[in-house]
Amino acid sequence: MNPCPPRNPGRSVPFIIAMEACERFSFYGMVSILMLHLKNTLGMGEGPAKEALHLFKTGVYLLPLLGGFLADRWLGRYRTILWLSIFYCLGHGWIAVTDASRSGLLVGLALIALGAGGIKPCVSAFVGDQFEPGRKEHLARVYGLFYASINFGAFFGFALVPWIRDHYGHRWAFGIPGAFMGVAAIVFWAGSRHYFRVPVASAASLASAVPSGSDGAWKAVSKVALVLLPVPVFWALYDQINTSWVVQGEKMTPFNVLGYRVDAERMQSFSALLVLAWVPILTLVVYPWMARRGRAGSPLARMQAGFGFAVLSFLLCAGIQRQIEGGATLGLQWQMIQYTVLELGEVLVSATGLEFAYGHAPERHRGLVMSLWLLCTALGNFLVAALTRLNTAVLKASGSMEFLLYAGLMGVAAVVFAFLARSLFGPRDASEATHQAGA
């Protein structure tokens, strides 16, 4: 291995951010057409298709536990990202060559889940590794840019892949995202000589480590894990952008923007576009404005506000659905309202959550803590799959009532989160504790 260069984020971080944008195009481009492909093309119907897609995303966000383990204990973050990217590319390729048949999807989605899930905690933690401990104050802005790159790739994936499917068929629509994943791996490899790589602790050093300080490290991990307990409910709502909201959009009238037809699938690109707007508005305008007035909220307070916006978005969604159920013909533009509110909540929860999770993680356990953050999304998607099956068999809530059910569930989770945040971190600004866990 080449000697590890000094930390120079100006040289290393751009490669990671570019890689992330290409990888997100790959993932969300494929996801953009998956719900209606399962529901209509493969004839699964709405409930089973929704359940299947959320179970796939459960796997994507559960496998970061494996990726974090490999990175922290064996391969290191750099090699874990590079090697698991190969499985990612193979998954896309397999779906394309099998023309997205049921069997082809099963194998391909399993490979994508392994690749996408395995590299997730490593990429986000690898960004933080590029900064000296004394420069951690830059993390909030860098993670904002990192999150913007995710949504830059997602926007073009959502916008272009359904168009490719309509004009060239499913094989190209599933194959081109695979090509972008290949580009992502090449871009990441191209920056190799600039990366600072945290050494992997040997098994012997771990076994013989002096216990001093270890109790404090695990206490810090436990506190983060406890305060994140209600977060899966947020993701249970948010990830329905790719399922329930697409099905709702099917019942609405598409519209055109400069000759580009926006339908239920392509509408998902609006979510990514909104994040590209909300990130700079919040990080460059709102947060500094509040700080100048001595009212800067802690990361946990921002996350709690994000939960409130999630509740509001699903109330708006239920209102639109009730109009549709009453026989009204609505243009798809009406979904922009609920998207705008939910995406504000997502930036407050997700970008802030990355900052919070990394900042409170002991250095040796950062891969694990970032995996726990991603595990919240896995549990959220599993919750949707479980509630979908329960609803089909027992509750029988549909349409607007189902959206109201999720809004109520999110409201309860927000109250629990507020209690845990205050109990575990106190009323003070949680950012004051950011550096304690890594000491």
matplotlib code that plots the C-alpha trace (Angstrom):
import matplotlib.pyplot as plt

x = [0.0, 1.2, 2.1, -0.9, -0.7, -1.3, -5.0, -5.9, -9.7, -9.4, -7.8, -9.5, -13.1, -14.1, -13.4, -15.6, -18.4, -18.3, -18.3, -21.4, -23.3, -22.7, -23.6, -26.8, -27.8, -27.3, -29.4, -32.2, -32.4, -33.1, -35.5, -37.5, -39.0, -39.1, -42.5, -44.6, -42.4, -43.3, -46.9, -47.8, -45.2, -44.7, -48.4, -47.7, -50.4, -50.0, -49.7, -47.2, -45.1, -44.9, -43.9, -41.3, -39.7, -39.5, -38.0, -35.3, -34.5, -34.5, -31.7, -29.9, -29.9, -29.3, -26.2, -24.2, -23.7, -21.6, -19.8, -19.0, -17.7, -15.5, -14.1, -13.5, -12.0, -10.5, -10.4, -10.5, -13.0, -11.2, -10.9, -14.4, -15.8, -13.7, -14.4, -18.1, -18.6, -17.9, -21.0, -23.0, -22.1, -22.8, -26.3, -27.2, -25.7, -27.6, -30.9, -30.2, -29.2, -32.2, -34.5, -35.8, -37.6, -38.7, -35.8, -33.3, -34.6, -34.3, -30.6, -29.8, -31.4, -29.6, -26.2, -27.2, -28.2, -24.9, -22.9, -25.0, -25.5, -21.9, -20.4, -22.9, -21.4, -17.9, -18.4, -20.0, -17.4, -14.6, -15.5, -15.1, -11.7, -10.2, -10.3, -7.9, -9.5, -9.0, -10.9, -14.1, -16.0, -16.1, -18.1, -21.5, -20.9, -19.0, -21.8, -24.2, -22.3, -22.0, -25.8, -26.3, -24.2, -26.5, -29.5, -27.8, -27.3, -30.8, -32.4, -30.9, -31.6, -35.3, -35.6, -33.8, -34.2, -38.1, -37.5, -34.9, -37.4, -40.2, -38.0, -35.6, -37.1, -36.3, -33.0, -31.4, -33.2, -31.7, -28.4, -27.4, -27.6, -25.1, -22.8, -22.9, -22.0, -18.9, -18.0, -18.5, -16.0, -13.5, -13.8, -13.3, -10.2, -8.8, -8.5, -6.6, -3.3, -5.0, -7.0, -6.1, -6.9, -7.5, -5.5, -7.4, -6.8, -5.4, -7.1, -4.2, -4.3, -8.0, -7.7, -5.0, -6.4, -6.3, -9.9, -9.3, -11.7, -13.5, -16.5, -16.8, -16.6, -19.4, -21.5, -21.2, -22.3, -25.2, -26.4, -26.4, -28.3, -31.0, -31.7, -32.0, -34.7, -37.6, -35.8, -37.0, -40.5, -39.4, -37.9, -41.0, -42.8, -40.0, -39.3, -42.9, -42.0, -40.9, -44.1, -47.3, -46.7, -46.0, -49.3, -51.1, -49.4, -50.7, -54.2, -53.3, -52.9, -49.3, -48.0, -45.3, -42.3, -40.6, -41.8, -40.7, -43.6, -43.7, -45.6, -45.8, -42.4, -40.6, -42.2, -39.7, -37.0, -38.7, -37.7, -34.0, -34.3, -35.9, -32.9, -30.5, -32.5, -33.0, -29.4, -27.9, -30.9, -30.5, -26.7, -25.9, -28.8, -31.1, -28.6, -26.2, -29.1, -30.3, -26.7, -26.2, -29.3, -28.2, -30.9, -28.9, -30.6, -28.7, -28.6, -31.2, -33.5, -33.2, -34.0, -37.1, -38.3, -37.8, -40.2, -42.8, -42.5, -42.9, -46.2, -47.4, -46.5, -48.5, -51.5, -51.3, -50.9, -54.0, -55.9, -55.0, -55.9, -59.3, -60.0, -59.1, -61.4, -64.2, -63.9, -61.8, -59.3, -56.2, -53.0, -49.8, -48.6, -50.5, -48.0, -45.3, -46.8, -46.3, -42.9, -41.7, -42.6, -41.3, -37.9, -37.5, -38.0, -35.5, -32.7, -33.3, -33.2, -30.8, -28.0, -28.1, -28.2, -25.0, -23.3, -24.6, -23.8, -20.2, -19.6, -20.6, -19.0, -15.7, -13.1, -12.6, -16.4, -17.3, -18.1, -20.4, -22.2, -22.7, -24.1, -26.5, -27.6, -28.3, -29.9, -32.7, -33.6, -33.6, -36.0, -38.2, -38.6, -39.2, -41.9, -43.6, -43.5, -44.8, -47.6, -48.5, -49.0, -50.9, -53.1, -54.0, -54.9, -56.4, -56.7, -58.0, -57.1, -56.6, -55.9, -56.3, -56.8, -53.5, -51.7, -53.3, -52.2, -48.6, -48.9, -50.2, -47.4, -44.8, -46.3, -45.9, -42.3, -41.5, -42.7, -40.5, -37.5, -37.8, -37.9, -34.9, -32.9, -33.5, -32.9, -29.6, -28.0, -29.8, -31.3, -27.9, -26.7, -25.7, -22.9, -21.0, -20.6, -19.6, -15.9, -16.2, -16.9, -13.8, -11.5]
y = [0.0, 3.5, 5.7, 7.5, 11.2, 14.1, 15.0, 17.5, 17.7, 20.1, 17.3, 14.2, 15.2, 16.2, 12.6, 11.2, 13.7, 13.0, 9.3, 9.7, 11.6, 8.9, 6.1, 7.9, 8.3, 4.6, 3.7, 6.1, 5.8, 2.1, 2.7, 5.4, 2.7, -0.2, 0.3, 0.5, -2.3, -4.6, -3.5, -3.3, -5.1, -8.0, -8.0, -8.1, -5.5, -2.5, -4.1, -6.8, -4.5, -1.9, -4.6, -6.0, -2.6, -1.7, -5.1, -4.5, -1.1, -2.8, -5.0, -2.0, -0.2, -3.3, -4.4, -1.3, -3.4, -5.8, -3.0, -1.2, -4.4, -5.1, -1.6, -1.2, -4.7, -6.0, -4.1, -0.5, 2.0, 2.6, -1.1, -1.9, 0.8, -0.3, -4.1, -3.9, -1.6, -4.6, -6.4, -3.3, -3.2, -6.9, -6.5, -3.8, -5.8, -8.9, -7.1, -5.6, -8.9, -10.8, -7.9, -7.3, -10.6, -11.8, -14.1, -11.5, -8.9, -11.2, -11.9, -8.4, -6.6, -8.9, -7.9, -4.2, -4.4, -6.0, -3.3, -0.3, -1.3, -2.3, 1.0, 3.3, 3.7, 3.7, 6.6, 8.9, 8.2, 8.4, 12.0, 12.8, 11.0, 13.5, 16.2, 16.8, 16.6, 20.4, 21.1, 19.3, 22.6, 22.3, 19.0, 20.6, 22.4, 19.5, 17.1, 19.6, 19.5, 15.7, 15.5, 17.9, 15.6, 12.7, 14.6, 15.9, 12.3, 11.4, 14.2, 13.1, 9.4, 10.1, 12.4, 10.5, 6.7, 6.7, 8.6, 6.0, 3.2, 4.9, 5.3, 2.4, -0.3, -1.8, -3.3, 0.1, 1.7, -0.8, -1.0, 2.6, 3.0, 0.1, 2.0, 5.0, 2.8, 1.7, 5.4, 5.9, 3.2, 4.5, 8.1, 6.9, 4.9, 7.9, 9.8, 7.1, 8.9, 11.8, 9.9, 9.8, 6.3, 5.6, 2.4, -0.7, -1.9, -5.4, -8.2, -8.5, -4.9, -5.0, -8.0, -6.5, -3.0, -1.3, -1.1, 2.6, 4.8, 1.8, 2.1, 5.8, 4.9, 2.3, 4.6, 7.2, 4.6, 3.5, 7.1, 7.7, 4.4, 5.2, 8.7, 7.3, 4.8, 6.9, 7.8, 4.7, 6.1, 9.1, 6.9, 4.8, 8.0, 9.4, 6.3, 6.1, 8.7, 5.7, 3.7, 5.2, 8.6, 7.1, 5.2, 8.4, 10.2, 7.6, 8.8, 12.4, 14.2, 14.6, 18.0, 19.4, 21.5, 22.9, 19.9, 17.4, 15.3, 14.9, 11.8, 9.9, 8.3, 11.4, 13.5, 11.8, 14.0, 17.0, 15.6, 15.7, 19.1, 20.4, 19.2, 21.0, 24.1, 23.5, 22.6, 26.0, 27.9, 26.3, 26.0, 29.4, 31.5, 30.1, 28.6, 31.6, 34.0, 32.1, 31.9, 35.6, 36.0, 33.5, 31.0, 28.4, 25.0, 21.9, 19.0, 17.2, 20.2, 20.4, 16.7, 17.2, 20.0, 17.7, 15.2, 17.9, 18.7, 15.0, 14.9, 17.9, 16.5, 13.3, 15.4, 17.3, 14.0, 12.7, 15.8, 15.4, 11.7, 12.6, 14.9, 12.1, 9.6, 12.2, 12.1, 15.2, 15.3, 16.8, 17.8, 16.2, 19.7, 19.4, 16.9, 19.6, 21.0, 17.8, 17.2, 20.7, 20.2, 16.6, 17.5, 20.3, 17.7, 15.3, 17.9, 18.7, 15.0, 13.4, 15.9, 16.9, 13.2, 12.4, 15.3, 14.2, 10.5, 11.1, 13.8, 11.7, 8.5, 7.4, 7.2, 3.4, 2.9, 5.4, 2.7, 1.0, 4.3, 5.3, 1.8, 2.4, 5.6, 3.7, 0.9, 3.4, 3.5, -0.3, -0.5, 2.2, 0.3, -2.9, -1.1, -0.1, -3.6, -5.0, -2.4, -3.0, -6.7, -6.0, -3.4, -5.7, -8.5, -6.7, -2.9, -2.5, 1.2, 2.6, 5.9, 9.0, 6.9, 5.1, 8.4, 9.7, 6.5, 7.3, 10.9, 9.9, 7.4, 10.1, 12.4, 9.8, 9.2, 12.9, 13.1, 10.1, 11.6, 14.9, 13.0, 10.9, 13.8, 15.9, 13.0, 11.8, 15.0, 17.7, 21.0, 22.4, 22.6, 19.0, 20.3, 21.1, 17.4, 16.7, 16.3, 14.4, 11.0, 11.0, 12.0]
z = [0.0, -0.8, 2.2, 3.7, 2.6, 5.1, 5.4, 2.6, 2.2, -0.7, -2.8, -1.4, -0.7, -4.3, -5.5, -2.8, -3.5, -7.2, -6.6, -4.3, -7.0, -9.6, -7.1, -6.2, -9.8, -10.2, -7.1, -7.4, -11.2, -10.7, -7.8, -9.8, -12.0, -9.6, -7.9, -11.1, -12.7, -9.8, -9.6, -13.3, -15.5, -13.2, -12.1, -8.3, -7.4, -5.1, -1.7, -2.6, -4.8, -2.0, 0.5, -1.8, -2.6, 1.1, 2.0, -0.7, 0.9, 4.3, 3.0, 1.6, 4.9, 7.0, 5.3, 6.4, 9.6, 7.5, 5.7, 8.9, 10.5, 7.4, 7.4, 11.1, 11.7, 8.5, 5.2, 6.2, 4.7, 1.4, 0.4, 1.6, -0.7, -3.7, -3.4, -2.6, -5.6, -7.8, -6.4, -7.0, -10.7, -11.1, -9.6, -12.1, -15.0, -14.0, -13.9, -17.4, -19.1, -17.6, -18.8, -15.3, -15.0, -11.5, -11.1, -12.6, -10.2, -7.2, -7.9, -9.1, -6.2, -3.7, -5.2, -5.3, -1.6, -0.7, -2.7, -1.8, 1.8, 2.4, 1.2, 2.8, 6.3, 4.8, 2.4, 4.9, 7.5, 4.9, 4.3, 8.0, 8.0, 5.7, 8.3, 11.2, 14.6, 15.0, 11.8, 12.7, 12.7, 8.9, 9.1, 9.1, 5.8, 4.2, 5.1, 3.7, 0.4, 0.6, 1.0, -1.9, -4.1, -3.1, -4.3, -7.4, -8.5, -7.4, -9.3, -12.7, -11.9, -11.1, -14.1, -16.8, -16.1, -16.6, -19.8, -20.9, -20.1, -22.1, -25.2, -25.0, -22.8, -19.4, -20.4, -21.1, -18.1, -15.7, -17.6, -17.7, -13.8, -13.7, -16.1, -13.7, -10.8, -12.8, -13.3, -9.5, -8.7, -11.2, -9.9, -6.3, -7.3, -9.2, -6.0, -4.1, -3.8, -2.0, 0.6, 4.3, 5.5, 9.2, 10.0, 10.9, 14.4, 14.5, 16.3, 18.7, 19.6, 20.1, 22.4, 24.4, 24.5, 27.9, 29.2, 30.3, 28.4, 26.7, 29.0, 28.0, 24.4, 24.6, 26.7, 24.0, 21.4, 23.6, 24.0, 20.3, 19.7, 22.3, 20.9, 17.4, 18.4, 17.1, 13.8, 11.9, 12.0, 10.0, 7.3, 7.3, 6.1, 3.9, 1.8, 0.7, -1.8, -3.9, -3.3, -1.9, -3.3, -6.8, -6.6, -5.5, -8.5, -10.9, -10.1, -10.9, -14.2, -15.5, -16.5, -18.8, -18.1, -21.2, -23.1, -20.5, -19.3, -15.5, -14.4, -11.1, -11.5, -12.7, -10.0, -7.6, -9.1, -7.5, -4.1, -5.0, -6.5, -3.3, -1.2, -3.6, -2.7, 1.0, 1.9, 0.9, 2.3, 5.7, 5.9, 4.4, 5.4, 8.1, 10.5, 10.4, 10.8, 13.9, 15.2, 15.0, 17.1, 19.7, 18.7, 16.9, 17.5, 18.4, 15.9, 18.0, 18.0, 14.2, 13.9, 16.1, 13.8, 10.9, 12.5, 12.7, 9.0, 8.2, 10.1, 8.2, 4.9, 5.4, 6.6, 3.3, 1.5, 3.2, 2.2, -1.5, -1.3, 0.1, -2.8, -5.2, -3.3, -3.6, -7.4, -8.0, -10.9, -9.6, -11.5, -10.3, -9.4, -6.1, -4.9, -4.9, -1.7, 0.3, -1.3, -0.3, 3.3, 3.6, 2.0, 4.4, 7.1, 5.4, 5.3, 9.0, 9.9, 7.5, 6.9, 10.6, 11.7, 9.7, 11.5, 14.9, 14.5, 13.3, 15.8, 18.8, 17.6, 19.3, 16.6, 16.8, 16.5, 13.8, 11.2, 13.7, 14.7, 11.0, 10.4, 13.3, 11.7, 8.4, 10.4, 11.2, 7.6, 7.4, 10.3, 8.9, 5.6, 7.5, 9.5, 6.2, 4.9, 8.1, 8.4, 4.8, 5.4, 8.7, 7.0, 4.2, 6.5, 9.5, 9.6, 6.0, 6.1, 2.6, 0.9, 3.1, 6.3, 5.7, 5.3, 8.5, 10.3, 9.5, 10.4, 13.9, 14.3, 13.4, 16.0, 18.7, 17.6, 17.7, 21.4, 22.3, 20.5, 22.4, 25.7, 24.9, 23.5, 26.7, 29.0, 27.4, 26.2, 28.3, 27.3, 26.3, 22.7, 21.8, 19.6, 22.8, 23.4, 19.8, 20.5, 23.8, 22.4, 20.2, 23.0]

ax = plt.figure().add_subplot(projection="3d")
ax.plot(x, y, z, "-o")
ax.set_aspect("equal")
plt.show()
